[in-house]
Amino acid sequence: MNINEKWHRANRMPKNPSLEQRIKWHQEHAKYCTCRPIPEKLIIEMKKRGG
Ligand SMILES: [Zn+2]
């Protein structure tokens, strides 16, 4: 587990994020930080969208 605090400060999850926003956030997050995995539900949604 490794938190990239700098990235987190610059990239806050919006309040009441839409599914779209959560997917985008986690895609970016995974590039810069490994503090938590992408939730399985989101991975399924990403695959549906061809990502
Ligand atoms: Zn993180």
mmCIF file of the protein (N, C-alpha, C, O) and its ligand, coordinates in Angstrom:
data_MODEL
# 
_entry.id   MODEL 
# 
loop_
_entity.id 
_entity.type 
_entity.pdbx_number_of_molecules 
1 polymer     1 
2 non-polymer 1 
# 
_entity_poly.entity_id                      1 
_entity_poly.type                           'polypeptide(L)' 
_entity_poly.nstd_linkage                   no 
_entity_poly.nstd_monomer                   no 
_entity_poly.pdbx_seq_one_letter_code       MNINEKWHRANRMPKNPSLEQRIKWHQEHAKYCTCRPIPEKLIIEMKKRGG 
_entity_poly.pdbx_seq_one_letter_code_can   MNINEKWHRANRMPKNPSLEQRIKWHQEHAKYCTCRPIPEKLIIEMKKRGG 
_entity_poly.pdbx_strand_id                 A 
# 
loop_
_entity_poly_seq.entity_id 
_entity_poly_seq.num 
_entity_poly_seq.mon_id 
_entity_poly_seq.hetero 
1 1  MET n 
1 2  ASN n 
1 3  ILE n 
1 4  ASN n 
1 5  GLU n 
1 6  LYS n 
1 7  TRP n 
1 8  HIS n 
1 9  ARG n 
1 10 ALA n 
1 11 ASN n 
1 12 ARG n 
1 13 MET n 
1 14 PRO n 
1 15 LYS n 
1 16 ASN n 
1 17 PRO n 
1 18 SER n 
1 19 LEU n 
1 20 GLU n 
1 21 GLN n 
1 22 ARG n 
1 23 ILE n 
1 24 LYS n 
1 25 TRP n 
1 26 HIS n 
1 27 GLN n 
1 28 GLU n 
1 29 HIS n 
1 30 ALA n 
1 31 LYS n 
1 32 TYR n 
1 33 CYS n 
1 34 THR n 
1 35 CYS n 
1 36 ARG n 
1 37 PRO n 
1 38 ILE n 
1 39 PRO n 
1 40 GLU n 
1 41 LYS n 
1 42 LEU n 
1 43 ILE n 
1 44 ILE n 
1 45 GLU n 
1 46 MET n 
1 47 LYS n 
1 48 LYS n 
1 49 ARG n 
1 50 GLY n 
1 51 GLY n 
# 
loop_
_struct_asym.id 
_struct_asym.entity_id 
A 1 
B 2 
# 
loop_
_chem_comp.id 
_chem_comp.type 
_chem_comp.mon_nstd_flag 
ALA 'L-peptide linking' y 
ARG 'L-peptide linking' y 
ASN 'L-peptide linking' y 
CYS 'L-peptide linking' y 
GLN 'L-peptide linking' y 
GLU 'L-peptide linking' y 
GLY 'peptide linking'   y 
HIS 'L-peptide linking' y 
ILE 'L-peptide linking' y 
LEU 'L-peptide linking' y 
LYS 'L-peptide linking' y 
MET 'L-peptide linking' y 
PRO 'L-peptide linking' y 
SER 'L-peptide linking' y 
THR 'L-peptide linking' y 
TRP 'L-peptide linking' y 
TYR 'L-peptide linking' y 
ZN  non-polymer         . 
# 
_pdbx_entity_nonpoly.entity_id   2 
_pdbx_entity_nonpoly.name        ? 
_pdbx_entity_nonpoly.comp_id     ZN 
# 
_pdbx_nonpoly_scheme.asym_id         B 
_pdbx_nonpoly_scheme.entity_id       2 
_pdbx_nonpoly_scheme.mon_id          ZN 
_pdbx_nonpoly_scheme.ndb_seq_num     1 
_pdbx_nonpoly_scheme.pdb_seq_num     101 
_pdbx_nonpoly_scheme.auth_seq_num    101 
_pdbx_nonpoly_scheme.pdb_mon_id      ZN 
_pdbx_nonpoly_scheme.auth_mon_id     ZN 
_pdbx_nonpoly_scheme.pdb_strand_id   A 
_pdbx_nonpoly_scheme.pdb_ins_code    . 
# 
loop_
_atom_site.group_PDB 
_atom_site.id 
_atom_site.type_symbol 
_atom_site.label_atom_id 
_atom_site.label_alt_id 
_atom_site.label_comp_id 
_atom_site.label_asym_id 
_atom_site.label_entity_id 
_atom_site.label_seq_id 
_atom_site.pdbx_PDB_ins_code 
_atom_site.Cartn_x 
_atom_site.Cartn_y 
_atom_site.Cartn_z 
_atom_site.occupancy 
_atom_site.B_iso_or_equiv 
_atom_site.pdbx_formal_charge 
_atom_site.auth_seq_id 
_atom_site.auth_comp_id 
_atom_site.auth_asym_id 
_atom_site.auth_atom_id 
_atom_site.pdbx_PDB_model_num 
ATOM   1   N  N  . MET A 1 1  ? 0.860   -1.207 0.000   1.00 0.00 ? 1   MET A N  1 
ATOM   2   C  CA . MET A 1 1  ? 0.000   0.000  0.000   1.00 0.00 ? 1   MET A CA 1 
ATOM   3   C  C  . MET A 1 1  ? 0.882   1.238  0.000   1.00 0.00 ? 1   MET A C  1 
ATOM   4   O  O  . MET A 1 1  ? 1.819   1.353  0.790   1.00 0.00 ? 1   MET A O  1 
ATOM   5   N  N  . ASN A 1 2  ? 0.571   2.151  -0.890  1.00 0.00 ? 2   ASN A N  1 
ATOM   6   C  CA . ASN A 1 2  ? 1.444   3.291  -1.106  1.00 0.00 ? 2   ASN A CA 1 
ATOM   7   C  C  . ASN A 1 2  ? 0.595   4.490  -1.533  1.00 0.00 ? 2   ASN A C  1 
ATOM   8   O  O  . ASN A 1 2  ? 0.108   4.541  -2.662  1.00 0.00 ? 2   ASN A O  1 
ATOM   9   N  N  . ILE A 1 3  ? 0.423   5.446  -0.633  1.00 0.00 ? 3   ILE A N  1 
ATOM   10  C  CA . ILE A 1 3  ? -0.445  6.581  -0.953  1.00 0.00 ? 3   ILE A CA 1 
ATOM   11  C  C  . ILE A 1 3  ? 0.356   7.715  -1.585  1.00 0.00 ? 3   ILE A C  1 
ATOM   12  O  O  . ILE A 1 3  ? 1.346   8.187  -1.026  1.00 0.00 ? 3   ILE A O  1 
ATOM   13  N  N  . ASN A 1 4  ? -0.087  8.130  -2.739  1.00 0.00 ? 4   ASN A N  1 
ATOM   14  C  CA . ASN A 1 4  ? 0.486   9.290  -3.404  1.00 0.00 ? 4   ASN A CA 1 
ATOM   15  C  C  . ASN A 1 4  ? -0.336  10.508 -2.950  1.00 0.00 ? 4   ASN A C  1 
ATOM   16  O  O  . ASN A 1 4  ? -1.303  10.909 -3.597  1.00 0.00 ? 4   ASN A O  1 
ATOM   17  N  N  . GLU A 1 5  ? 0.085   11.074 -1.819  1.00 0.00 ? 5   GLU A N  1 
ATOM   18  C  CA . GLU A 1 5  ? -0.727  12.143 -1.211  1.00 0.00 ? 5   GLU A CA 1 
ATOM   19  C  C  . GLU A 1 5  ? -0.819  13.357 -2.120  1.00 0.00 ? 5   GLU A C  1 
ATOM   20  O  O  . GLU A 1 5  ? -1.845  14.035 -2.173  1.00 0.00 ? 5   GLU A O  1 
ATOM   21  N  N  . LYS A 1 6  ? 0.252   13.617 -2.824  1.00 0.00 ? 6   LYS A N  1 
ATOM   22  C  CA . LYS A 1 6  ? 0.270   14.779 -3.710  1.00 0.00 ? 6   LYS A CA 1 
ATOM   23  C  C  . LYS A 1 6  ? -0.822  14.636 -4.770  1.00 0.00 ? 6   LYS A C  1 
ATOM   24  O  O  . LYS A 1 6  ? -1.563  15.578 -5.052  1.00 0.00 ? 6   LYS A O  1 
ATOM   25  N  N  . TRP A 1 7  ? -0.903  13.445 -5.347  1.00 0.00 ? 7   TRP A N  1 
ATOM   26  C  CA . TRP A 1 7  ? -1.923  13.219 -6.374  1.00 0.00 ? 7   TRP A CA 1 
ATOM   27  C  C  . TRP A 1 7  ? -3.318  13.340 -5.774  1.00 0.00 ? 7   TRP A C  1 
ATOM   28  O  O  . TRP A 1 7  ? -4.216  13.927 -6.379  1.00 0.00 ? 7   TRP A O  1 
ATOM   29  N  N  . HIS A 1 8  ? -3.490  12.784 -4.586  1.00 0.00 ? 8   HIS A N  1 
ATOM   30  C  CA . HIS A 1 8  ? -4.805  12.824 -3.956  1.00 0.00 ? 8   HIS A CA 1 
ATOM   31  C  C  . HIS A 1 8  ? -5.239  14.251 -3.638  1.00 0.00 ? 8   HIS A C  1 
ATOM   32  O  O  . HIS A 1 8  ? -6.410  14.601 -3.779  1.00 0.00 ? 8   HIS A O  1 
ATOM   33  N  N  . ARG A 1 9  ? -4.291  15.059 -3.211  1.00 0.00 ? 9   ARG A N  1 
ATOM   34  C  CA . ARG A 1 9  ? -4.648  16.455 -2.917  1.00 0.00 ? 9   ARG A CA 1 
ATOM   35  C  C  . ARG A 1 9  ? -5.081  17.184 -4.179  1.00 0.00 ? 9   ARG A C  1 
ATOM   36  O  O  . ARG A 1 9  ? -5.972  18.033 -4.144  1.00 0.00 ? 9   ARG A O  1 
ATOM   37  N  N  . ALA A 1 10 ? -4.447  16.846 -5.289  1.00 0.00 ? 10  ALA A N  1 
ATOM   38  C  CA . ALA A 1 10 ? -4.745  17.530 -6.550  1.00 0.00 ? 10  ALA A CA 1 
ATOM   39  C  C  . ALA A 1 10 ? -5.964  16.939 -7.257  1.00 0.00 ? 10  ALA A C  1 
ATOM   40  O  O  . ALA A 1 10 ? -6.536  17.564 -8.150  1.00 0.00 ? 10  ALA A O  1 
ATOM   41  N  N  . ASN A 1 11 ? -6.352  15.744 -6.855  1.00 0.00 ? 11  ASN A N  1 
ATOM   42  C  CA . ASN A 1 11 ? -7.427  15.037 -7.569  1.00 0.00 ? 11  ASN A CA 1 
ATOM   43  C  C  . ASN A 1 11 ? -8.438  14.464 -6.590  1.00 0.00 ? 11  ASN A C  1 
ATOM   44  O  O  . ASN A 1 11 ? -8.469  13.260 -6.337  1.00 0.00 ? 11  ASN A O  1 
ATOM   45  N  N  . ARG A 1 12 ? -9.245  15.328 -6.056  1.00 0.00 ? 12  ARG A N  1 
ATOM   46  C  CA . ARG A 1 12 ? -10.243 14.853 -5.101  1.00 0.00 ? 12  ARG A CA 1 
ATOM   47  C  C  . ARG A 1 12 ? -11.442 14.262 -5.843  1.00 0.00 ? 12  ARG A C  1 
ATOM   48  O  O  . ARG A 1 12 ? -11.864 14.754 -6.890  1.00 0.00 ? 12  ARG A O  1 
ATOM   49  N  N  . MET A 1 13 ? -11.968 13.192 -5.259  1.00 0.00 ? 13  MET A N  1 
ATOM   50  C  CA . MET A 1 13 ? -13.206 12.620 -5.793  1.00 0.00 ? 13  MET A CA 1 
ATOM   51  C  C  . MET A 1 13 ? -14.325 13.633 -5.561  1.00 0.00 ? 13  MET A C  1 
ATOM   52  O  O  . MET A 1 13 ? -14.479 14.122 -4.442  1.00 0.00 ? 13  MET A O  1 
ATOM   53  N  N  . PRO A 1 14 ? -15.111 13.961 -6.591  1.00 0.00 ? 14  PRO A N  1 
ATOM   54  C  CA . PRO A 1 14 ? -16.224 14.906 -6.387  1.00 0.00 ? 14  PRO A CA 1 
ATOM   55  C  C  . PRO A 1 14 ? -17.232 14.357 -5.385  1.00 0.00 ? 14  PRO A C  1 
ATOM   56  O  O  . PRO A 1 14 ? -17.325 13.149 -5.168  1.00 0.00 ? 14  PRO A O  1 
ATOM   57  N  N  . LYS A 1 15 ? -17.982 15.269 -4.782  1.00 0.00 ? 15  LYS A N  1 
ATOM   58  C  CA . LYS A 1 15 ? -19.069 14.813 -3.913  1.00 0.00 ? 15  LYS A CA 1 
ATOM   59  C  C  . LYS A 1 15 ? -20.169 14.195 -4.772  1.00 0.00 ? 15  LYS A C  1 
ATOM   60  O  O  . LYS A 1 15 ? -20.480 14.698 -5.852  1.00 0.00 ? 15  LYS A O  1 
ATOM   61  N  N  . ASN A 1 16 ? -20.749 13.112 -4.289  1.00 0.00 ? 16  ASN A N  1 
ATOM   62  C  CA . ASN A 1 16 ? -21.777 12.394 -5.045  1.00 0.00 ? 16  ASN A CA 1 
ATOM   63  C  C  . ASN A 1 16 ? -21.368 12.193 -6.509  1.00 0.00 ? 16  ASN A C  1 
ATOM   64  O  O  . ASN A 1 16 ? -22.064 12.643 -7.418  1.00 0.00 ? 16  ASN A O  1 
ATOM   65  N  N  . PRO A 1 17 ? -20.261 11.529 -6.725  1.00 0.00 ? 17  PRO A N  1 
ATOM   66  C  CA . PRO A 1 17 ? -19.784 11.373 -8.102  1.00 0.00 ? 17  PRO A CA 1 
ATOM   67  C  C  . PRO A 1 17 ? -20.697 10.475 -8.915  1.00 0.00 ? 17  PRO A C  1 
ATOM   68  O  O  . PRO A 1 17 ? -21.284 9.526  -8.394  1.00 0.00 ? 17  PRO A O  1 
ATOM   69  N  N  . SER A 1 18 ? -20.809 10.783 -10.187 1.00 0.00 ? 18  SER A N  1 
ATOM   70  C  CA . SER A 1 18 ? -21.539 9.892  -11.089 1.00 0.00 ? 18  SER A CA 1 
ATOM   71  C  C  . SER A 1 18 ? -20.662 8.684  -11.377 1.00 0.00 ? 18  SER A C  1 
ATOM   72  O  O  . SER A 1 18 ? -19.464 8.694  -11.092 1.00 0.00 ? 18  SER A O  1 
ATOM   73  N  N  . LEU A 1 19 ? -21.259 7.650  -11.940 1.00 0.00 ? 19  LEU A N  1 
ATOM   74  C  CA . LEU A 1 19 ? -20.482 6.469  -12.299 1.00 0.00 ? 19  LEU A CA 1 
ATOM   75  C  C  . LEU A 1 19 ? -19.343 6.850  -13.236 1.00 0.00 ? 19  LEU A C  1 
ATOM   76  O  O  . LEU A 1 19 ? -18.219 6.366  -13.104 1.00 0.00 ? 19  LEU A O  1 
ATOM   77  N  N  . GLU A 1 20 ? -19.658 7.725  -14.180 1.00 0.00 ? 20  GLU A N  1 
ATOM   78  C  CA . GLU A 1 20 ? -18.659 8.200  -15.136 1.00 0.00 ? 20  GLU A CA 1 
ATOM   79  C  C  . GLU A 1 20 ? -17.472 8.856  -14.424 1.00 0.00 ? 20  GLU A C  1 
ATOM   80  O  O  . GLU A 1 20 ? -16.313 8.602  -14.750 1.00 0.00 ? 20  GLU A O  1 
ATOM   81  N  N  . GLN A 1 21 ? -17.792 9.700  -13.448 1.00 0.00 ? 21  GLN A N  1 
ATOM   82  C  CA . GLN A 1 21 ? -16.734 10.392 -12.707 1.00 0.00 ? 21  GLN A CA 1 
ATOM   83  C  C  . GLN A 1 21 ? -15.896 9.411  -11.899 1.00 0.00 ? 21  GLN A C  1 
ATOM   84  O  O  . GLN A 1 21 ? -14.675 9.545  -11.816 1.00 0.00 ? 21  GLN A O  1 
ATOM   85  N  N  . ARG A 1 22 ? -16.552 8.438  -11.310 1.00 0.00 ? 22  ARG A N  1 
ATOM   86  C  CA . ARG A 1 22 ? -15.807 7.448  -10.515 1.00 0.00 ? 22  ARG A CA 1 
ATOM   87  C  C  . ARG A 1 22 ? -14.874 6.636  -11.400 1.00 0.00 ? 22  ARG A C  1 
ATOM   88  O  O  . ARG A 1 22 ? -13.735 6.359  -11.024 1.00 0.00 ? 22  ARG A O  1 
ATOM   89  N  N  . ILE A 1 23 ? -15.362 6.255  -12.579 1.00 0.00 ? 23  ILE A N  1 
ATOM   90  C  CA . ILE A 1 23 ? -14.514 5.487  -13.495 1.00 0.00 ? 23  ILE A CA 1 
ATOM   91  C  C  . ILE A 1 23 ? -13.294 6.308  -13.890 1.00 0.00 ? 23  ILE A C  1 
ATOM   92  O  O  . ILE A 1 23 ? -12.166 5.816  -13.837 1.00 0.00 ? 23  ILE A O  1 
ATOM   93  N  N  . LYS A 1 24 ? -13.517 7.556  -14.283 1.00 0.00 ? 24  LYS A N  1 
ATOM   94  C  CA . LYS A 1 24 ? -12.401 8.417  -14.682 1.00 0.00 ? 24  LYS A CA 1 
ATOM   95  C  C  . LYS A 1 24 ? -11.408 8.592  -13.546 1.00 0.00 ? 24  LYS A C  1 
ATOM   96  O  O  . LYS A 1 24 ? -10.196 8.504  -13.737 1.00 0.00 ? 24  LYS A O  1 
ATOM   97  N  N  . TRP A 1 25 ? -11.951 8.844  -12.356 1.00 0.00 ? 25  TRP A N  1 
ATOM   98  C  CA . TRP A 1 25 ? -11.084 9.058  -11.199 1.00 0.00 ? 25  TRP A CA 1 
ATOM   99  C  C  . TRP A 1 25 ? -10.212 7.829  -10.948 1.00 0.00 ? 25  TRP A C  1 
ATOM   100 O  O  . TRP A 1 25 ? -9.004  7.949  -10.742 1.00 0.00 ? 25  TRP A O  1 
ATOM   101 N  N  . HIS A 1 26 ? -10.820 6.671  -10.965 1.00 0.00 ? 26  HIS A N  1 
ATOM   102 C  CA . HIS A 1 26 ? -10.059 5.455  -10.673 1.00 0.00 ? 26  HIS A CA 1 
ATOM   103 C  C  . HIS A 1 26 ? -9.063  5.124  -11.771 1.00 0.00 ? 26  HIS A C  1 
ATOM   104 O  O  . HIS A 1 26 ? -7.986  4.597  -11.492 1.00 0.00 ? 26  HIS A O  1 
ATOM   105 N  N  . GLN A 1 27 ? -9.409  5.428  -13.018 1.00 0.00 ? 27  GLN A N  1 
ATOM   106 C  CA . GLN A 1 27 ? -8.457  5.178  -14.089 1.00 0.00 ? 27  GLN A CA 1 
ATOM   107 C  C  . GLN A 1 27 ? -7.212  6.026  -13.890 1.00 0.00 ? 27  GLN A C  1 
ATOM   108 O  O  . GLN A 1 27 ? -6.093  5.531  -14.021 1.00 0.00 ? 27  GLN A O  1 
ATOM   109 N  N  . GLU A 1 28 ? -7.403  7.295  -13.574 1.00 0.00 ? 28  GLU A N  1 
ATOM   110 C  CA . GLU A 1 28 ? -6.262  8.165  -13.314 1.00 0.00 ? 28  GLU A CA 1 
ATOM   111 C  C  . GLU A 1 28 ? -5.542  7.736  -12.035 1.00 0.00 ? 28  GLU A C  1 
ATOM   112 O  O  . GLU A 1 28 ? -4.314  7.674  -11.977 1.00 0.00 ? 28  GLU A O  1 
ATOM   113 N  N  . HIS A 1 29 ? -6.334  7.448  -11.033 1.00 0.00 ? 29  HIS A N  1 
ATOM   114 C  CA . HIS A 1 29 ? -5.769  7.056  -9.750  1.00 0.00 ? 29  HIS A CA 1 
ATOM   115 C  C  . HIS A 1 29 ? -4.823  5.869  -9.891  1.00 0.00 ? 29  HIS A C  1 
ATOM   116 O  O  . HIS A 1 29 ? -3.729  5.860  -9.327  1.00 0.00 ? 29  HIS A O  1 
ATOM   117 N  N  . ALA A 1 30 ? -5.260  4.868  -10.651 1.00 0.00 ? 30  ALA A N  1 
ATOM   118 C  CA . ALA A 1 30 ? -4.463  3.648  -10.788 1.00 0.00 ? 30  ALA A CA 1 
ATOM   119 C  C  . ALA A 1 30 ? -3.107  3.917  -11.442 1.00 0.00 ? 30  ALA A C  1 
ATOM   120 O  O  . ALA A 1 30 ? -2.154  3.162  -11.248 1.00 0.00 ? 30  ALA A O  1 
ATOM   121 N  N  . LYS A 1 31 ? -3.032  4.999  -12.217 1.00 0.00 ? 31  LYS A N  1 
ATOM   122 C  CA . LYS A 1 31 ? -1.760  5.319  -12.874 1.00 0.00 ? 31  LYS A CA 1 
ATOM   123 C  C  . LYS A 1 31 ? -0.753  5.889  -11.892 1.00 0.00 ? 31  LYS A C  1 
ATOM   124 O  O  . LYS A 1 31 ? 0.454   5.699  -12.042 1.00 0.00 ? 31  LYS A O  1 
ATOM   125 N  N  . TYR A 1 32 ? -1.262  6.593  -10.881 1.00 0.00 ? 32  TYR A N  1 
ATOM   126 C  CA . TYR A 1 32 ? -0.374  7.373  -10.028 1.00 0.00 ? 32  TYR A CA 1 
ATOM   127 C  C  . TYR A 1 32 ? -0.281  6.878  -8.598  1.00 0.00 ? 32  TYR A C  1 
ATOM   128 O  O  . TYR A 1 32 ? 0.614   7.283  -7.856  1.00 0.00 ? 32  TYR A O  1 
ATOM   129 N  N  . CYS A 1 33 ? -1.183  6.017  -8.211  1.00 0.00 ? 33  CYS A N  1 
ATOM   130 C  CA . CYS A 1 33 ? -1.265  5.649  -6.811  1.00 0.00 ? 33  CYS A CA 1 
ATOM   131 C  C  . CYS A 1 33 ? -1.801  4.224  -6.684  1.00 0.00 ? 33  CYS A C  1 
ATOM   132 O  O  . CYS A 1 33 ? -2.619  3.776  -7.488  1.00 0.00 ? 33  CYS A O  1 
ATOM   133 N  N  . THR A 1 34 ? -1.321  3.528  -5.659  1.00 0.00 ? 34  THR A N  1 
ATOM   134 C  CA . THR A 1 34 ? -1.763  2.141  -5.459  1.00 0.00 ? 34  THR A CA 1 
ATOM   135 C  C  . THR A 1 34 ? -2.394  1.952  -4.088  1.00 0.00 ? 34  THR A C  1 
ATOM   136 O  O  . THR A 1 34 ? -2.412  0.842  -3.557  1.00 0.00 ? 34  THR A O  1 
ATOM   137 N  N  . CYS A 1 35 ? -2.915  3.043  -3.509  1.00 0.00 ? 35  CYS A N  1 
ATOM   138 C  CA . CYS A 1 35 ? -3.415  2.939  -2.137  1.00 0.00 ? 35  CYS A CA 1 
ATOM   139 C  C  . CYS A 1 35 ? -4.655  2.061  -2.036  1.00 0.00 ? 35  CYS A C  1 
ATOM   140 O  O  . CYS A 1 35 ? -4.917  1.478  -0.984  1.00 0.00 ? 35  CYS A O  1 
ATOM   141 N  N  . ARG A 1 36 ? -5.414  1.962  -3.116  1.00 0.00 ? 36  ARG A N  1 
ATOM   142 C  CA . ARG A 1 36 ? -6.563  1.059  -3.073  1.00 0.00 ? 36  ARG A CA 1 
ATOM   143 C  C  . ARG A 1 36 ? -6.882  0.557  -4.483  1.00 0.00 ? 36  ARG A C  1 
ATOM   144 O  O  . ARG A 1 36 ? -6.672  1.263  -5.470  1.00 0.00 ? 36  ARG A O  1 
ATOM   145 N  N  . PRO A 1 37 ? -7.385  -0.657 -4.556  1.00 0.00 ? 37  PRO A N  1 
ATOM   146 C  CA . PRO A 1 37 ? -7.698  -1.210 -5.878  1.00 0.00 ? 37  PRO A CA 1 
ATOM   147 C  C  . PRO A 1 37 ? -8.970  -0.602 -6.439  1.00 0.00 ? 37  PRO A C  1 
ATOM   148 O  O  . PRO A 1 37 ? -9.770  -0.020 -5.706  1.00 0.00 ? 37  PRO A O  1 
ATOM   149 N  N  . ILE A 1 38 ? -9.150  -0.740 -7.737  1.00 0.00 ? 38  ILE A N  1 
ATOM   150 C  CA . ILE A 1 38 ? -10.393 -0.311 -8.370  1.00 0.00 ? 38  ILE A CA 1 
ATOM   151 C  C  . ILE A 1 38 ? -11.492 -1.285 -7.951  1.00 0.00 ? 38  ILE A C  1 
ATOM   152 O  O  . ILE A 1 38 ? -11.316 -2.497 -8.072  1.00 0.00 ? 38  ILE A O  1 
ATOM   153 N  N  . PRO A 1 39 ? -12.624 -0.774 -7.460  1.00 0.00 ? 39  PRO A N  1 
ATOM   154 C  CA . PRO A 1 39 ? -13.705 -1.680 -7.053  1.00 0.00 ? 39  PRO A CA 1 
ATOM   155 C  C  . PRO A 1 39 ? -14.158 -2.566 -8.216  1.00 0.00 ? 39  PRO A C  1 
ATOM   156 O  O  . PRO A 1 39 ? -14.214 -2.137 -9.368  1.00 0.00 ? 39  PRO A O  1 
ATOM   157 N  N  . GLU A 1 40 ? -14.474 -3.802 -7.876  1.00 0.00 ? 40  GLU A N  1 
ATOM   158 C  CA . GLU A 1 40 ? -14.821 -4.770 -8.913  1.00 0.00 ? 40  GLU A CA 1 
ATOM   159 C  C  . GLU A 1 40 ? -15.993 -4.287 -9.768  1.00 0.00 ? 40  GLU A C  1 
ATOM   160 O  O  . GLU A 1 40 ? -16.014 -4.499 -10.980 1.00 0.00 ? 40  GLU A O  1 
ATOM   161 N  N  . LYS A 1 41 ? -16.959 -3.641 -9.131  1.00 0.00 ? 41  LYS A N  1 
ATOM   162 C  CA . LYS A 1 41 ? -18.112 -3.126 -9.877  1.00 0.00 ? 41  LYS A CA 1 
ATOM   163 C  C  . LYS A 1 41 ? -17.688 -2.137 -10.955 1.00 0.00 ? 41  LYS A C  1 
ATOM   164 O  O  . LYS A 1 41 ? -18.238 -2.124 -12.056 1.00 0.00 ? 41  LYS A O  1 
ATOM   165 N  N  . LEU A 1 42 ? -16.699 -1.307 -10.619 1.00 0.00 ? 42  LEU A N  1 
ATOM   166 C  CA . LEU A 1 42 ? -16.229 -0.328 -11.604 1.00 0.00 ? 42  LEU A CA 1 
ATOM   167 C  C  . LEU A 1 42 ? -15.473 -1.006 -12.729 1.00 0.00 ? 42  LEU A C  1 
ATOM   168 O  O  . LEU A 1 42 ? -15.579 -0.602 -13.887 1.00 0.00 ? 42  LEU A O  1 
ATOM   169 N  N  . ILE A 1 43 ? -14.705 -2.042 -12.390 1.00 0.00 ? 43  ILE A N  1 
ATOM   170 C  CA . ILE A 1 43 ? -13.972 -2.769 -13.440 1.00 0.00 ? 43  ILE A CA 1 
ATOM   171 C  C  . ILE A 1 43 ? -14.961 -3.358 -14.439 1.00 0.00 ? 43  ILE A C  1 
ATOM   172 O  O  . ILE A 1 43 ? -14.734 -3.325 -15.648 1.00 0.00 ? 43  ILE A O  1 
ATOM   173 N  N  . ILE A 1 44 ? -16.059 -3.897 -13.920 1.00 0.00 ? 44  ILE A N  1 
ATOM   174 C  CA . ILE A 1 44 ? -17.090 -4.459 -14.806 1.00 0.00 ? 44  ILE A CA 1 
ATOM   175 C  C  . ILE A 1 44 ? -17.655 -3.364 -15.708 1.00 0.00 ? 44  ILE A C  1 
ATOM   176 O  O  . ILE A 1 44 ? -17.836 -3.573 -16.908 1.00 0.00 ? 44  ILE A O  1 
ATOM   177 N  N  . GLU A 1 45 ? -17.932 -2.199 -15.129 1.00 0.00 ? 45  GLU A N  1 
ATOM   178 C  CA . GLU A 1 45 ? -18.468 -1.089 -15.931 1.00 0.00 ? 45  GLU A CA 1 
ATOM   179 C  C  . GLU A 1 45 ? -17.455 -0.628 -16.980 1.00 0.00 ? 45  GLU A C  1 
ATOM   180 O  O  . GLU A 1 45 ? -17.820 -0.304 -18.110 1.00 0.00 ? 45  GLU A O  1 
ATOM   181 N  N  . MET A 1 46 ? -16.179 -0.605 -16.592 1.00 0.00 ? 46  MET A N  1 
ATOM   182 C  CA . MET A 1 46 ? -15.137 -0.187 -17.543 1.00 0.00 ? 46  MET A CA 1 
ATOM   183 C  C  . MET A 1 46 ? -15.086 -1.145 -18.726 1.00 0.00 ? 46  MET A C  1 
ATOM   184 O  O  . MET A 1 46 ? -14.948 -0.726 -19.875 1.00 0.00 ? 46  MET A O  1 
ATOM   185 N  N  . LYS A 1 47 ? -15.198 -2.433 -18.429 1.00 0.00 ? 47  LYS A N  1 
ATOM   186 C  CA . LYS A 1 47 ? -15.133 -3.426 -19.506 1.00 0.00 ? 47  LYS A CA 1 
ATOM   187 C  C  . LYS A 1 47 ? -16.322 -3.275 -20.446 1.00 0.00 ? 47  LYS A C  1 
ATOM   188 O  O  . LYS A 1 47 ? -16.188 -3.439 -21.659 1.00 0.00 ? 47  LYS A O  1 
ATOM   189 N  N  . LYS A 1 48 ? -17.484 -2.962 -19.883 1.00 0.00 ? 48  LYS A N  1 
ATOM   190 C  CA . LYS A 1 48 ? -18.674 -2.741 -20.711 1.00 0.00 ? 48  LYS A CA 1 
ATOM   191 C  C  . LYS A 1 48 ? -18.450 -1.576 -21.670 1.00 0.00 ? 48  LYS A C  1 
ATOM   192 O  O  . LYS A 1 48 ? -18.961 -1.559 -22.790 1.00 0.00 ? 48  LYS A O  1 
ATOM   193 N  N  . ARG A 1 49 ? -17.673 -0.605 -21.200 1.00 0.00 ? 49  ARG A N  1 
ATOM   194 C  CA . ARG A 1 49 ? -17.415 0.576  -22.025 1.00 0.00 ? 49  ARG A CA 1 
ATOM   195 C  C  . ARG A 1 49 ? -16.200 0.396  -22.916 1.00 0.00 ? 49  ARG A C  1 
ATOM   196 O  O  . ARG A 1 49 ? -15.773 1.333  -23.590 1.00 0.00 ? 49  ARG A O  1 
ATOM   197 N  N  . GLY A 1 50 ? -15.652 -0.790 -22.921 1.00 0.00 ? 50  GLY A N  1 
ATOM   198 C  CA . GLY A 1 50 ? -14.528 -1.054 -23.799 1.00 0.00 ? 50  GLY A CA 1 
ATOM   199 C  C  . GLY A 1 50 ? -13.204 -0.537 -23.263 1.00 0.00 ? 50  GLY A C  1 
ATOM   200 O  O  . GLY A 1 50 ? -12.218 -0.457 -23.997 1.00 0.00 ? 50  GLY A O  1 
ATOM   201 N  N  . GLY A 1 51 ? -13.181 -0.185 -21.981 1.00 0.00 ? 51  GLY A N  1 
ATOM   202 C  CA . GLY A 1 51 ? -11.949 0.314  -21.412 1.00 0.00 ? 51  GLY A CA 1 
ATOM   203 C  C  . GLY A 1 51 ? -11.245 -0.753 -20.631 1.00 0.00 ? 51  GLY A C  1 
ATOM   204 O  O  . GLY A 1 51 ? -10.175 -0.506 -20.075 1.00 0.00 ? 51  GLY A O  1 
HETATM 205 ZN ZN . ZN  B 2 .  ? -4.543  6.569  -3.818  1.00 0.00 2 101 ZN  A ZN 1 
# 
